[in-house]
Amino acid sequence: MNKAAFTTDISFQHLQLEMARLDILLHRQIQRFQKTTLPPPETNAPLGRFYMSGEQAMSLLQRPLGAAYELLDNETAAPYHQALADVEQQIAGLVSFAENSGTPTRLVRLALALGLDRFDLNVFLIALAPQLDGRFSKLYAFLLDDLTRKRPSVSLILDLLCPPMPERLLHLAHFSEDAPLLRHRLINLASETGAGRPPLIDQALFPDERIAAW
């Protein structure tokens, strides 16, 4: 195998492992979502999905700041912790092997060239995923509780990557105009519905299609 073919192959393996990691994060978040879902609206609500009952409103008020979901119990959470640890070990081993072979993977080269930290790279991969496999759009729509939305929101990304604590809001700095992700135009933030400009946490992420093709 020549060097170019080797680089392409190992870069694809790296991407596959990163998508496997995202699968685990999404599976865990679906478990959390189903545990945290608001009480159903009253059956005679005249406006259906556009109606919020008093019980639903009180349920929202009972959540502390930054607690978008309930934590899983230790028994339920343990397999996810182990699965994430396993795939992250595989990623680290592959990245190290590629670097020692003198052919860093494309994702590693991208991160080094643009000054991305691990959180930035995670955000980019979550935004990129629907370009690679349509099922991610459906999973994002489910977790956003809105089947018309196909792109991850900033809030969903915080749910996937951060614990439900106020400190997670510190990561909003990664979505500022002068942070690497937006400064280098790896992602764009916009309303997915086209109805004005929503708050930052509700904005959708769109990856640069040129980077996706690369």
Helices and strands as residue ranges (DSSP letters): H 3-36, G 48-50, H 54-61, H 74-100, H 106-114, H 118-132, H 135-143, H 154-161, G 166-175, H 180-183, E 187-190, G 200-202, E 204-207, H 209-213
